[in-house]
């Protein structure tokens, strides 16, 4: 399939076989059995890989489906306002807020406006941009929308957990403790250690639409679920 064909369609259950071996794409399954094809990204060691999701390249139909699923998962938490993590998390956060019937959401940002305050920022890193010197900010004008309310912190993908922990650190510095963390994809199990270090409550408060494993190359040149999931 062409690279631009990924993330464009949610397929009915059983469209692709559940044979646990993959070549070009990984088949992610939603809880209701519907399937989504994700490209396989080979890691630096050449023998391991991850399934990838870039949500702002997804079709509107796929974004709508993922937002609906995530909204239903966090609805029992009686979320009053959503905070979205940049950059790709903002796309999902806005869609989830609409699904919950909210009028708006709070986008966190990495671009410092002149009215921002340094004490309302933290260092930001992620698995996709580990070397960039970025800071995560909350607009002080929007802070009252979060204070004293039931907040959901939303990102598109949780992989290493670094971005989510930065978001938690920022909100904690503002006196805010989210009631739930949400993502479209929980990528492998590596995020658990970082979130556990941030606080014992966070793993239990984290939900995703679907989860994807670390993959490893087998003797036939195909990809299968790694025997060491925390690699």
Buried (B, 14 or more C-beta within 10 A) or exposed (E): EEEEEBBBBBBEEEEBEEEEEBEEBBBBBBEEEBBBBBBBEEEEEEBBBBBBBBBEBBEEEBBBBBBBBBBBBBBEBEBBBBBBBBBBBBBBBBBBBBBBEBEEBBBBBBEEEEEBEEEBBBEBBBBBBEEEEBBBBBBBEBBEBBEEEBBBBBBBBBBBBBBBBBBBBBBBEBEBBBBBBBBBBBBBEBBBEBBEEBEEEBBEBBBBBBBBBBBBBEEEEEBBBBEEEEB
